Amino acid sequence: MTSWYSIATADFVFDIPTSVSYISQFMTLLPGDVISTGTPFGVGFGFNPPRYLRAGDVVELGIDRLGASKQMAKAYS
């Protein structure tokens, strides 16, 4: 399996406490809530030529000491 990129929270533009503080101004966060931070640098559109997900590609995300999630891309029909 080829890894196109990997990112850690240390590479975020805003650190976790700043992000949680900002979001907490607009909504109540509860234990177990997930904050989706969007796409990290290195997104497929930024490659030359662009690289997009294809059927069969696997996307994995995880949090150390917490767990991981894998999804396989399927063709839209």
PyMOL Python script that loads the backbone (N, CA, C, O; Angstrom):
from pymol import cmd

cmd.read_pdbstr("""\
ATOM      1  N   MET A   1       0.850  -1.174   0.000  1.00  0.00           N
ATOM      2  CA  MET A   1       0.000   0.000   0.000  1.00  0.00           C
ATOM      3  C   MET A   1       0.897   1.239   0.000  1.00  0.00           C
ATOM      4  O   MET A   1       1.875   1.297   0.745  1.00  0.00           O
ATOM      5  N   THR A   2       0.574   2.211  -0.818  1.00  0.00           N
ATOM      6  CA  THR A   2       1.306   3.462  -0.891  1.00  0.00           C
ATOM      7  C   THR A   2       0.631   4.512  -0.031  1.00  0.00           C
ATOM      8  O   THR A   2      -0.583   4.700  -0.102  1.00  0.00           O
ATOM      9  N   SER A   3       1.420   5.193   0.779  1.00  0.00           N
ATOM     10  CA  SER A   3       0.890   6.282   1.593  1.00  0.00           C
ATOM     11  C   SER A   3       1.210   7.593   0.898  1.00  0.00           C
ATOM     12  O   SER A   3       2.380   7.903   0.677  1.00  0.00           O
ATOM     13  N   TRP A   4       0.187   8.374   0.547  1.00  0.00           N
ATOM     14  CA  TRP A   4       0.402   9.633  -0.156  1.00  0.00           C
ATOM     15  C   TRP A   4       0.846  10.720   0.795  1.00  0.00           C
ATOM     16  O   TRP A   4       1.680  11.555   0.445  1.00  0.00           O
ATOM     17  N   TYR A   5       0.297  10.716   1.989  1.00  0.00           N
ATOM     18  CA  TYR A   5       0.744  11.658   3.009  1.00  0.00           C
ATOM     19  C   TYR A   5       0.267  11.224   4.376  1.00  0.00           C
ATOM     20  O   TYR A   5      -0.679  10.449   4.516  1.00  0.00           O
ATOM     21  N   SER A   6       0.932  11.731   5.354  1.00  0.00           N
ATOM     22  CA  SER A   6       0.590  11.475   6.735  1.00  0.00           C
ATOM     23  C   SER A   6       0.780  12.791   7.477  1.00  0.00           C
ATOM     24  O   SER A   6       1.736  13.518   7.210  1.00  0.00           O
ATOM     25  N   ILE A   7      -0.109  13.101   8.392  1.00  0.00           N
ATOM     26  CA  ILE A   7      -0.018  14.370   9.103  1.00  0.00           C
ATOM     27  C   ILE A   7      -0.294  14.135  10.581  1.00  0.00           C
ATOM     28  O   ILE A   7      -1.069  13.254  10.952  1.00  0.00           O
ATOM     29  N   ALA A   8       0.343  14.927  11.404  1.00  0.00           N
ATOM     30  CA  ALA A   8       0.135  14.868  12.851  1.00  0.00           C
ATOM     31  C   ALA A   8      -0.465  16.188  13.311  1.00  0.00           C
ATOM     32  O   ALA A   8      -0.353  17.204  12.625  1.00  0.00           O
ATOM     33  N   THR A   9      -1.101  16.166  14.477  1.00  0.00           N
ATOM     34  CA  THR A   9      -1.708  17.395  14.991  1.00  0.00           C
ATOM     35  C   THR A   9      -0.668  18.488  15.198  1.00  0.00           C
ATOM     36  O   THR A   9      -1.012  19.670  15.196  1.00  0.00           O
ATOM     37  N   ALA A  10       0.588  18.120  15.375  1.00  0.00           N
ATOM     38  CA  ALA A  10       1.653  19.123  15.522  1.00  0.00           C
ATOM     39  C   ALA A  10       1.810  19.954  14.256  1.00  0.00           C
ATOM     40  O   ALA A  10       2.362  21.054  14.302  1.00  0.00           O
ATOM     41  N   ASP A  11       1.326  19.436  13.115  1.00  0.00           N
ATOM     42  CA  ASP A  11       1.439  20.146  11.834  1.00  0.00           C
ATOM     43  C   ASP A  11       0.235  21.034  11.533  1.00  0.00           C
ATOM     44  O   ASP A  11       0.228  21.724  10.514  1.00  0.00           O
ATOM     45  N   PHE A  12      -0.776  21.033  12.388  1.00  0.00           N
ATOM     46  CA  PHE A  12      -1.973  21.844  12.149  1.00  0.00           C
ATOM     47  C   PHE A  12      -1.636  23.328  12.198  1.00  0.00           C
ATOM     48  O   PHE A  12      -0.678  23.728  12.861  1.00  0.00           O
ATOM     49  N   VAL A  13      -2.406  24.131  11.511  1.00  0.00           N
ATOM     50  CA  VAL A  13      -2.235  25.585  11.550  1.00  0.00           C
ATOM     51  C   VAL A  13      -2.547  26.090  12.955  1.00  0.00           C
ATOM     52  O   VAL A  13      -1.809  26.911  13.499  1.00  0.00           O
ATOM     53  N   PHE A  14      -3.640  25.602  13.542  1.00  0.00           N
ATOM     54  CA  PHE A  14      -4.028  25.966  14.905  1.00  0.00           C
ATOM     55  C   PHE A  14      -3.899  24.733  15.783  1.00  0.00           C
ATOM     56  O   PHE A  14      -4.288  23.641  15.370  1.00  0.00           O
ATOM     57  N   ASP A  15      -3.359  24.887  16.988  1.00  0.00           N
ATOM     58  CA  ASP A  15      -3.225  23.738  17.875  1.00  0.00           C
ATOM     59  C   ASP A  15      -4.599  23.308  18.395  1.00  0.00           C
ATOM     60  O   ASP A  15      -5.587  24.024  18.233  1.00  0.00           O
ATOM     61  N   ILE A  16      -4.645  22.138  19.016  1.00  0.00           N
ATOM     62  CA  ILE A  16      -5.912  21.563  19.461  1.00  0.00           C
ATOM     63  C   ILE A  16      -6.617  22.462  20.487  1.00  0.00           C
ATOM     64  O   ILE A  16      -7.811  22.718  20.332  1.00  0.00           O
ATOM     65  N   PRO A  17      -5.927  22.951  21.528  1.00  0.00           N
ATOM     66  CA  PRO A  17      -6.629  23.818  22.492  1.00  0.00           C
ATOM     67  C   PRO A  17      -7.256  25.055  21.837  1.00  0.00           C
ATOM     68  O   PRO A  17      -8.367  25.445  22.198  1.00  0.00           O
ATOM     69  N   THR A  18      -6.563  25.667  20.889  1.00  0.00           N
ATOM     70  CA  THR A  18      -7.107  26.840  20.197  1.00  0.00           C
ATOM     71  C   THR A  18      -8.345  26.468  19.395  1.00  0.00           C
ATOM     72  O   THR A  18      -9.335  27.198  19.402  1.00  0.00           O
ATOM     73  N   SER A  19      -8.290  25.329  18.701  1.00  0.00           N
ATOM     74  CA  SER A  19      -9.433  24.884  17.896  1.00  0.00           C
ATOM     75  C   SER A  19     -10.640  24.583  18.778  1.00  0.00           C
ATOM     76  O   SER A  19     -11.756  24.998  18.464  1.00  0.00           O
ATOM     77  N   VAL A  20     -10.422  23.859  19.889  1.00  0.00           N
ATOM     78  CA  VAL A  20     -11.523  23.527  20.786  1.00  0.00           C
ATOM     79  C   VAL A  20     -12.107  24.794  21.403  1.00  0.00           C
ATOM     80  O   VAL A  20     -13.325  24.929  21.509  1.00  0.00           O
ATOM     81  N   SER A  21     -11.250  25.711  21.805  1.00  0.00           N
ATOM     82  CA  SER A  21     -11.724  26.970  22.389  1.00  0.00           C
ATOM     83  C   SER A  21     -12.582  27.748  21.401  1.00  0.00           C
ATOM     84  O   SER A  21     -13.642  28.262  21.759  1.00  0.00           O
ATOM     85  N   TYR A  22     -12.123  27.832  20.164  1.00  0.00           N
ATOM     86  CA  TYR A  22     -12.862  28.586  19.138  1.00  0.00           C
ATOM     87  C   TYR A  22     -14.218  27.933  18.860  1.00  0.00           C
ATOM     88  O   TYR A  22     -15.248  28.608  18.855  1.00  0.00           O
ATOM     89  N   ILE A  23     -14.214  26.628  18.632  1.00  0.00           N
ATOM     90  CA  ILE A  23     -15.459  25.927  18.317  1.00  0.00           C
ATOM     91  C   ILE A  23     -16.438  25.996  19.489  1.00  0.00           C
ATOM     92  O   ILE A  23     -17.650  26.075  19.287  1.00  0.00           O
ATOM     93  N   SER A  24     -15.915  25.967  20.703  1.00  0.00           N
ATOM     94  CA  SER A  24     -16.761  26.024  21.895  1.00  0.00           C
ATOM     95  C   SER A  24     -17.519  27.345  22.024  1.00  0.00           C
ATOM     96  O   SER A  24     -18.498  27.427  22.767  1.00  0.00           O
ATOM     97  N   GLN A  25     -17.081  28.362  21.318  1.00  0.00           N
ATOM     98  CA  GLN A  25     -17.796  29.636  21.334  1.00  0.00           C
ATOM     99  C   GLN A  25     -19.126  29.545  20.590  1.00  0.00           C
ATOM    100  O   GLN A  25     -20.015  30.367  20.809  1.00  0.00           O
ATOM    101  N   PHE A  26     -19.268  28.550  19.709  1.00  0.00           N
ATOM    102  CA  PHE A  26     -20.438  28.454  18.835  1.00  0.00           C
ATOM    103  C   PHE A  26     -21.301  27.235  19.094  1.00  0.00           C
ATOM    104  O   PHE A  26     -22.459  27.196  18.679  1.00  0.00           O
ATOM    105  N   MET A  27     -20.752  26.240  19.775  1.00  0.00           N
ATOM    106  CA  MET A  27     -21.514  25.023  20.041  1.00  0.00           C
ATOM    107  C   MET A  27     -20.993  24.348  21.295  1.00  0.00           C
ATOM    108  O   MET A  27     -19.853  24.560  21.707  1.00  0.00           O
ATOM    109  N   THR A  28     -21.844  23.534  21.893  1.00  0.00           N
ATOM    110  CA  THR A  28     -21.459  22.776  23.074  1.00  0.00           C
ATOM    111  C   THR A  28     -20.790  21.482  22.632  1.00  0.00           C
ATOM    112  O   THR A  28     -21.367  20.708  21.868  1.00  0.00           O
ATOM    113  N   LEU A  29     -19.584  21.252  23.108  1.00  0.00           N
ATOM    114  CA  LEU A  29     -18.880  20.009  22.811  1.00  0.00           C
ATOM    115  C   LEU A  29     -19.075  19.041  23.970  1.00  0.00           C
ATOM    116  O   LEU A  29     -18.954  19.415  25.136  1.00  0.00           O
ATOM    117  N   LEU A  30     -19.376  17.801  23.635  1.00  0.00           N
ATOM    118  CA  LEU A  30     -19.608  16.760  24.629  1.00  0.00           C
ATOM    119  C   LEU A  30     -18.562  15.666  24.486  1.00  0.00           C
ATOM    120  O   LEU A  30     -17.969  15.526  23.416  1.00  0.00           O
ATOM    121  N   PRO A  31     -18.320  14.887  25.536  1.00  0.00           N
ATOM    122  CA  PRO A  31     -17.366  13.779  25.418  1.00  0.00           C
ATOM    123  C   PRO A  31     -17.730  12.875  24.238  1.00  0.00           C
ATOM    124  O   PRO A  31     -18.888  12.496  24.065  1.00  0.00           O
ATOM    125  N   GLY A  32     -16.738  12.544  23.445  1.00  0.00           N
ATOM    126  CA  GLY A  32     -16.959  11.694  22.284  1.00  0.00           C
ATOM    127  C   GLY A  32     -17.197  12.454  20.991  1.00  0.00           C
ATOM    128  O   GLY A  32     -17.173  11.854  19.916  1.00  0.00           O
ATOM    129  N   ASP A  33     -17.429  13.769  21.066  1.00  0.00           N
ATOM    130  CA  ASP A  33     -17.598  14.568  19.841  1.00  0.00           C
ATOM    131  C   ASP A  33     -16.317  14.521  19.020  1.00  0.00           C
ATOM    132  O   ASP A  33     -15.214  14.479  19.564  1.00  0.00           O
ATOM    133  N   VAL A  34     -16.482  14.529  17.717  1.00  0.00           N
ATOM    134  CA  VAL A  34     -15.358  14.536  16.786  1.00  0.00           C
ATOM    135  C   VAL A  34     -15.344  15.884  16.078  1.00  0.00           C
ATOM    136  O   VAL A  34     -16.373  16.348  15.587  1.00  0.00           O
ATOM    137  N   ILE A  35     -14.181  16.502  16.029  1.00  0.00           N
ATOM    138  CA  ILE A  35     -14.020  17.773  15.315  1.00  0.00           C
ATOM    139  C   ILE A  35     -13.303  17.461  14.010  1.00  0.00           C
ATOM    140  O   ILE A  35     -12.142  17.051  14.011  1.00  0.00           O
ATOM    141  N   SER A  36     -13.991  17.654  12.916  1.00  0.00           N
ATOM    142  CA  SER A  36     -13.389  17.426  11.603  1.00  0.00           C
ATOM    143  C   SER A  36     -12.634  18.683  11.197  1.00  0.00           C
ATOM    144  O   SER A  36     -13.218  19.758  11.068  1.00  0.00           O
ATOM    145  N   THR A  37     -11.337  18.535  10.998  1.00  0.00           N
ATOM    146  CA  THR A  37     -10.493  19.694  10.726  1.00  0.00           C
ATOM    147  C   THR A  37     -10.279  19.950   9.243  1.00  0.00           C
ATOM    148  O   THR A  37      -9.606  20.911   8.870  1.00  0.00           O
ATOM    149  N   GLY A  38     -10.839  19.108   8.402  1.00  0.00           N
ATOM    150  CA  GLY A  38     -10.682  19.326   6.971  1.00  0.00           C
ATOM    151  C   GLY A  38      -9.473  18.603   6.406  1.00  0.00           C
ATOM    152  O   GLY A  38      -8.898  17.726   7.052  1.00  0.00           O
ATOM    153  N   THR A  39      -9.103  18.975   5.213  1.00  0.00           N
ATOM    154  CA  THR A  39      -8.049  18.301   4.470  1.00  0.00           C
ATOM    155  C   THR A  39      -6.684  18.868   4.816  1.00  0.00           C
ATOM    156  O   THR A  39      -6.497  20.084   4.797  1.00  0.00           O
ATOM    157  N   PRO A  40      -5.721  17.999   5.135  1.00  0.00           N
ATOM    158  CA  PRO A  40      -4.371  18.489   5.390  1.00  0.00           C
ATOM    159  C   PRO A  40      -3.675  18.912   4.101  1.00  0.00           C
ATOM    160  O   PRO A  40      -4.148  18.633   3.000  1.00  0.00           O
ATOM    161  N   PHE A  41      -2.539  19.591   4.263  1.00  0.00           N
ATOM    162  CA  PHE A  41      -1.758  19.947   3.081  1.00  0.00           C
ATOM    163  C   PHE A  41      -1.391  18.663   2.348  1.00  0.00           C
ATOM    164  O   PHE A  41      -1.330  17.597   2.961  1.00  0.00           O
ATOM    165  N   GLY A  42      -1.152  18.752   1.070  1.00  0.00           N
ATOM    166  CA  GLY A  42      -0.815  17.570   0.290  1.00  0.00           C
ATOM    167  C   GLY A  42      -2.031  16.921  -0.339  1.00  0.00           C
ATOM    168  O   GLY A  42      -1.944  15.807  -0.855  1.00  0.00           O
ATOM    169  N   VAL A  43      -3.177  17.616  -0.300  1.00  0.00           N
ATOM    170  CA  VAL A  43      -4.392  17.085  -0.885  1.00  0.00           C
ATOM    171  C   VAL A  43      -4.170  16.770  -2.369  1.00  0.00           C
ATOM    172  O   VAL A  43      -3.346  17.409  -3.023  1.00  0.00           O
ATOM    173  N   GLY A  44      -4.904  15.788  -2.898  1.00  0.00           N
ATOM    174  CA  GLY A  44      -4.704  15.305  -4.262  1.00  0.00           C
ATOM    175  C   GLY A  44      -4.739  16.373  -5.337  1.00  0.00           C
ATOM    176  O   GLY A  44      -4.022  16.270  -6.332  1.00  0.00           O
ATOM    177  N   PHE A  45      -5.558  17.394  -5.157  1.00  0.00           N
ATOM    178  CA  PHE A  45      -5.663  18.463  -6.153  1.00  0.00           C
ATOM    179  C   PHE A  45      -4.346  19.223  -6.297  1.00  0.00           C
ATOM    180  O   PHE A  45      -4.058  19.776  -7.358  1.00  0.00           O
ATOM    181  N   GLY A  46      -3.547  19.251  -5.229  1.00  0.00           N
ATOM    182  CA  GLY A  46      -2.295  19.997  -5.240  1.00  0.00           C
ATOM    183  C   GLY A  46      -1.153  19.291  -5.945  1.00  0.00           C
ATOM    184  O   GLY A  46      -0.110  19.901  -6.181  1.00  0.00           O
ATOM    185  N   PHE A  47      -1.323  18.016  -6.289  1.00  0.00           N
ATOM    186  CA  PHE A  47      -0.281  17.298  -7.016  1.00  0.00           C
ATOM    187  C   PHE A  47      -0.290  17.706  -8.482  1.00  0.00           C
ATOM    188  O   PHE A  47      -1.293  18.206  -8.991  1.00  0.00           O
ATOM    189  N   ASN A  48       0.828  17.490  -9.149  1.00  0.00           N
ATOM    190  CA  ASN A  48       0.908  17.776 -10.584  1.00  0.00           C
ATOM    191  C   ASN A  48       1.378  16.513 -11.289  1.00  0.00           C
ATOM    192  O   ASN A  48       2.559  16.178 -11.191  1.00  0.00           O
ATOM    193  N   PRO A  49       0.502  15.790 -12.003  1.00  0.00           N
ATOM    194  CA  PRO A  49      -0.930  16.047 -12.176  1.00  0.00           C
ATOM    195  C   PRO A  49      -1.703  15.705 -10.898  1.00  0.00           C
ATOM    196  O   PRO A  49      -1.198  14.983 -10.038  1.00  0.00           O
ATOM    197  N   PRO A  50      -2.924  16.225 -10.780  1.00  0.00           N
ATOM    198  CA  PRO A  50      -3.739  15.944  -9.596  1.00  0.00           C
ATOM    199  C   PRO A  50      -3.977  14.445  -9.418  1.00  0.00           C
ATOM    200  O   PRO A  50      -4.086  13.709 -10.399  1.00  0.00           O
ATOM    201  N   ARG A  51      -4.056  14.000  -8.169  1.00  0.00           N
ATOM    202  CA  ARG A  51      -4.335  12.594  -7.838  1.00  0.00           C
ATOM    203  C   ARG A  51      -5.639  12.538  -7.049  1.00  0.00           C
ATOM    204  O   ARG A  51      -5.756  13.132  -5.976  1.00  0.00           O
ATOM    205  N   TYR A  52      -6.599  11.830  -7.585  1.00  0.00           N
ATOM    206  CA  TYR A  52      -7.897  11.701  -6.924  1.00  0.00           C
ATOM    207  C   TYR A  52      -8.111  10.263  -6.494  1.00  0.00           C
ATOM    208  O   TYR A  52      -7.491   9.352  -7.043  1.00  0.00           O
ATOM    209  N   LEU A  53      -8.983  10.049  -5.517  1.00  0.00           N
ATOM    210  CA  LEU A  53      -9.297   8.690  -5.089  1.00  0.00           C
ATOM    211  C   LEU A  53      -9.952   7.921  -6.226  1.00  0.00           C
ATOM    212  O   LEU A  53     -10.741   8.466  -6.998  1.00  0.00           O
ATOM    213  N   ARG A  54      -9.605   6.640  -6.310  1.00  0.00           N
ATOM    214  CA  ARG A  54     -10.208   5.744  -7.297  1.00  0.00           C
ATOM    215  C   ARG A  54     -10.826   4.562  -6.564  1.00  0.00           C
ATOM    216  O   ARG A  54     -10.461   4.264  -5.427  1.00  0.00           O
ATOM    217  N   ALA A  55     -11.746   3.905  -7.212  1.00  0.00           N
ATOM    218  CA  ALA A  55     -12.372   2.720  -6.621  1.00  0.00           C
ATOM    219  C   ALA A  55     -11.283   1.762  -6.149  1.00  0.00           C
ATOM    220  O   ALA A  55     -10.355   1.441  -6.891  1.00  0.00           O
ATOM    221  N   GLY A  56     -11.412   1.314  -4.910  1.00  0.00           N
ATOM    222  CA  GLY A  56     -10.440   0.389  -4.333  1.00  0.00           C
ATOM    223  C   GLY A  56      -9.393   1.067  -3.457  1.00  0.00           C
ATOM    224  O   GLY A  56      -8.745   0.398  -2.652  1.00  0.00           O
ATOM    225  N   ASP A  57      -9.214   2.380  -3.596  1.00  0.00           N
ATOM    226  CA  ASP A  57      -8.280   3.100  -2.727  1.00  0.00           C
ATOM    227  C   ASP A  57      -8.787   3.030  -1.286  1.00  0.00           C
ATOM    228  O   ASP A  57      -9.995   3.041  -1.048  1.00  0.00           O
ATOM    229  N   VAL A  58      -7.874   2.959  -0.342  1.00  0.00           N
ATOM    230  CA  VAL A  58      -8.234   2.884   1.075  1.00  0.00           C
ATOM    231  C   VAL A  58      -7.779   4.161   1.769  1.00  0.00           C
ATOM    232  O   VAL A  58      -6.637   4.595   1.615  1.00  0.00           O
ATOM    233  N   VAL A  59      -8.683   4.751   2.528  1.00  0.00           N
ATOM    234  CA  VAL A  59      -8.391   5.935   3.331  1.00  0.00           C
ATOM    235  C   VAL A  59      -8.426   5.497   4.793  1.00  0.00           C
ATOM    236  O   VAL A  59      -9.407   4.913   5.254  1.00  0.00           O
ATOM    237  N   GLU A  60      -7.352   5.785   5.510  1.00  0.00           N
ATOM    238  CA  GLU A  60      -7.278   5.411   6.918  1.00  0.00           C
ATOM    239  C   GLU A  60      -6.959   6.648   7.751  1.00  0.00           C
ATOM    240  O   GLU A  60      -6.093   7.449   7.401  1.00  0.00           O
ATOM    241  N   LEU A  61      -7.676   6.781   8.854  1.00  0.00           N
ATOM    242  CA  LEU A  61      -7.380   7.853   9.790  1.00  0.00           C
ATOM    243  C   LEU A  61      -7.346   7.254  11.174  1.00  0.00           C
ATOM    244  O   LEU A  61      -8.015   6.258  11.451  1.00  0.00           O
ATOM    245  N   GLY A  62      -6.566   7.863  12.039  1.00  0.00           N
ATOM    246  CA  GLY A  62      -6.460   7.302  13.365  1.00  0.00           C
ATOM    247  C   GLY A  62      -5.959   8.307  14.379  1.00  0.00           C
ATOM    248  O   GLY A  62      -5.416   9.359  14.039  1.00  0.00           O
ATOM    249  N   ILE A  63      -6.157   7.955  15.616  1.00  0.00           N
ATOM    250  CA  ILE A  63      -5.677   8.743  16.740  1.00  0.00           C
ATOM    251  C   ILE A  63      -4.881   7.797  17.625  1.00  0.00           C
ATOM    252  O   ILE A  63      -5.400   6.773  18.069  1.00  0.00           O
ATOM    253  N   ASP A  64      -3.614   8.138  17.886  1.00  0.00           N
ATOM    254  CA  ASP A  64      -2.766   7.294  18.720  1.00  0.00           C
ATOM    255  C   ASP A  64      -3.456   6.973  20.034  1.00  0.00           C
ATOM    256  O   ASP A  64      -4.072   7.843  20.650  1.00  0.00           O
ATOM    257  N   ARG A  65      -3.350   5.726  20.458  1.00  0.00           N
ATOM    258  CA  ARG A  65      -3.907   5.224  21.713  1.00  0.00           C
ATOM    259  C   ARG A  65      -5.433   5.248  21.747  1.00  0.00           C
ATOM    260  O   ARG A  65      -6.021   4.932  22.781  1.00  0.00           O
ATOM    261  N   LEU A  66      -6.089   5.612  20.651  1.00  0.00           N
ATOM    262  CA  LEU A  66      -7.550   5.638  20.637  1.00  0.00           C
ATOM    263  C   LEU A  66      -8.124   4.664  19.611  1.00  0.00           C
ATOM    264  O   LEU A  66      -9.042   3.904  19.921  1.00  0.00           O
ATOM    265  N   GLY A  67      -7.590   4.682  18.401  1.00  0.00           N
ATOM    266  CA  GLY A  67      -8.089   3.761  17.392  1.00  0.00           C
ATOM    267  C   GLY A  67      -7.944   4.320  15.995  1.00  0.00           C
ATOM    268  O   GLY A  67      -7.421   5.417  15.796  1.00  0.00           O
ATOM    269  N   ALA A  68      -8.415   3.552  15.032  1.00  0.00           N
ATOM    270  CA  ALA A  68      -8.301   3.925  13.628  1.00  0.00           C
ATOM    271  C   ALA A  68      -9.569   3.543  12.886  1.00  0.00           C
ATOM    272  O   ALA A  68     -10.347   2.707  13.345  1.00  0.00           O
ATOM    273  N   SER A  69      -9.765   4.168  11.732  1.00  0.00           N
ATOM    274  CA  SER A  69     -10.912   3.895  10.875  1.00  0.00           C
ATOM    275  C   SER A  69     -10.404   3.773   9.444  1.00  0.00           C
ATOM    276  O   SER A  69      -9.571   4.566   9.005  1.00  0.00           O
ATOM    277  N   LYS A  70     -10.904   2.786   8.725  1.00  0.00           N
ATOM    278  CA  LYS A  70     -10.532   2.589   7.315  1.00  0.00           C
ATOM    279  C   LYS A  70     -11.794   2.600   6.464  1.00  0.00           C
ATOM    280  O   LYS A  70     -12.810   2.013   6.835  1.00  0.00           O
ATOM    281  N   GLN A  71     -11.720   3.265   5.330  1.00  0.00           N
ATOM    282  CA  GLN A  71     -12.801   3.234   4.349  1.00  0.00           C
ATOM    283  C   GLN A  71     -12.198   2.934   2.986  1.00  0.00           C
ATOM    284  O   GLN A  71     -11.112   3.408   2.652  1.00  0.00           O
ATOM    285  N   MET A  72     -12.921   2.139   2.204  1.00  0.00           N
ATOM    286  CA  MET A  72     -12.488   1.857   0.838  1.00  0.00           C
ATOM    287  C   MET A  72     -13.370   2.657  -0.115  1.00  0.00           C
ATOM    288  O   MET A  72     -14.597   2.628  -0.022  1.00  0.00           O
ATOM    289  N   ALA A  73     -12.720   3.373  -1.034  1.00  0.00           N
ATOM    290  CA  ALA A  73     -13.460   4.169  -2.019  1.00  0.00           C
ATOM    291  C   ALA A  73     -14.172   3.235  -2.995  1.00  0.00           C
ATOM    292  O   ALA A  73     -13.606   2.239  -3.447  1.00  0.00           O
ATOM    293  N   LYS A  74     -15.400   3.567  -3.306  1.00  0.00           N
ATOM    294  CA  LYS A  74     -16.194   2.806  -4.281  1.00  0.00           C
ATOM    295  C   LYS A  74     -16.592   3.747  -5.405  1.00  0.00           C
ATOM    296  O   LYS A  74     -16.760   4.949  -5.195  1.00  0.00           O
ATOM    297  N   ALA A  75     -16.740   3.194  -6.590  1.00  0.00           N
ATOM    298  CA  ALA A  75     -17.176   3.998  -7.742  1.00  0.00           C
ATOM    299  C   ALA A  75     -18.605   4.465  -7.518  1.00  0.00           C
ATOM    300  O   ALA A  75     -19.450   3.709  -7.038  1.00  0.00           O
ATOM    301  N   TYR A  76     -18.863   5.707  -7.869  1.00  0.00           N
ATOM    302  CA  TYR A  76     -20.201   6.271  -7.764  1.00  0.00           C
ATOM    303  C   TYR A  76     -21.058   5.694  -8.866  1.00  0.00           C
ATOM    304  O   TYR A  76     -20.646   5.679 -10.026  1.00  0.00           O
ATOM    305  N   SER A  77     -22.234   5.224  -8.527  1.00  0.00           N
ATOM    306  CA  SER A  77     -23.107   4.657  -9.576  1.00  0.00           C
ATOM    307  C   SER A  77     -24.515   5.178  -9.435  1.00  0.00           C
ATOM    308  O   SER A  77     -25.389   4.816 -10.223  1.00  0.00           O
TER     309      SER A  77
END
""", "prot")
cmd.dss("prot")
cmd.show_as("cartoon", "prot")
cmd.util.cbc("prot")
cmd.orient("prot")
